[in-house]
């Protein structure tokens, strides 16, 4: 069983930055592929960013490329999402997800992830 706990959400003005963090339980975190997804009110959950088990491969949705950066610290069992130049369109609940199968490529599809955090709210005001 893997438990994921997100933190770092909040209210920020457009153009500002936030850093989300996700702490994972489990003795084999170094084998987990990790992802961030988000869900805005009335919309479906969407992929934001993913990182493979080693941190050597990442993937982003087009709208966040150049603004968001996903990273991981395998010594602390954490994954982070640095979000810069935020816009109101980034407002959503952000979820951390884990896949324990250790694939080389980062996963972009939510159904590939078995474990999910409870989510953290990010609100960007205009």
N, C-alpha and C positions, 0 to 999 in steps of 0.2 A: 504494500500500500504506500502510495506517495501522497504527501500532503503539501500543498502549495499555498503560500500566504503572500498576497500582494500588499504593497504599501507605496506611499508617495503621491497619491492622487491629490487633487485639490482644485481650487479656483485660481485661474491666472488670466491676465489680460492678453489679448491678441498680440502676437509678437514675442511673447514670453516663453519661458522654458519650464519644464518639469522633468524630474527623473523618477521613473517608476522602478521599484525593486520587487523581486519575487524570491522568497526563501523556500527552498525545497528540502523535504526530509528524504531519507533514504541513503543507504550506504553506497549506492552505485550511481550517484549523480553524474559522474564523469561519462556515463554511457547514455545519458538522457538527451534527446533532442528537445529543444525548448522553443516555445512560440508565444507571441503576443497577439491577441485578437481583441476586437472592440465591438461594442453594440450600442448604437445610438437609439433613442426612443423611436419606436415604430419601424425600425429597420432590422434587417437580419444581421447576425454576427458576421464580421468580416476579418479577414487576415490582415495583420499589420506588419509583423516581422518575425523571422525565425532564425535560429542558430543551431548548427549541428553540435554533436557531442563534444568535439574538440575546440569549438570556437573558430575553426578555420574556414568555415563556410557560412555565409549569411544570405538572407533573402528578404526583400521588402516589397510592399505594395507600391505601385508607382507614385501615388499621391504623397508618400512620406519620404521617398528617396531624397537624400541630401539634407533632410531635416531631422530624421530620427536615426538613432544608432542603437543596435542591440549588442550586448556584450555579456560575457559570463565570467564568473570567478569560481573555478572548480575547487579551490581550496576552502571556499566559504559556502558552497552549495547555493549560489545566488545567480540570478540573471537580471540584467537591468535593461531598461529602455530609456535612453536619453532623448527627450523630445524638445526640439528647438523650433523657433519661428512658428509657434502654434497659431492656429486659426480657429474660428468658431466651428468649422466643419470637423475639427478633431474632437469635439465634445462627445463623450461616450463613456460607458463603463468599459474599462480595460481589464482583460482577463489574461492570466498567465496559464500556459498549458505545457504538459510534459508527455513525451513519448519515450518509452523505456526500451525500445528495440534497437537503438544505437545505429540508425541509418547514417550514411555518410552525408547525404544531402539534407538540407533543412526542409521541413515539411510545411506546406502552405495551406493544406486542407484541414479544416477543423475535425473532421471525422477520423483523421489519423491519430489524434491525441486522445489518450485514455484518461488522463488526469487533468483536473482544472481547479484553479483557485476560485475564490468567492467574488473576485472583481474589486476594482477600485475606481471611483468616479473621477473623471477629468472633465472639468468645465472651463471653457475658454470664452471669455466675454469680449464683445466687440467694442 
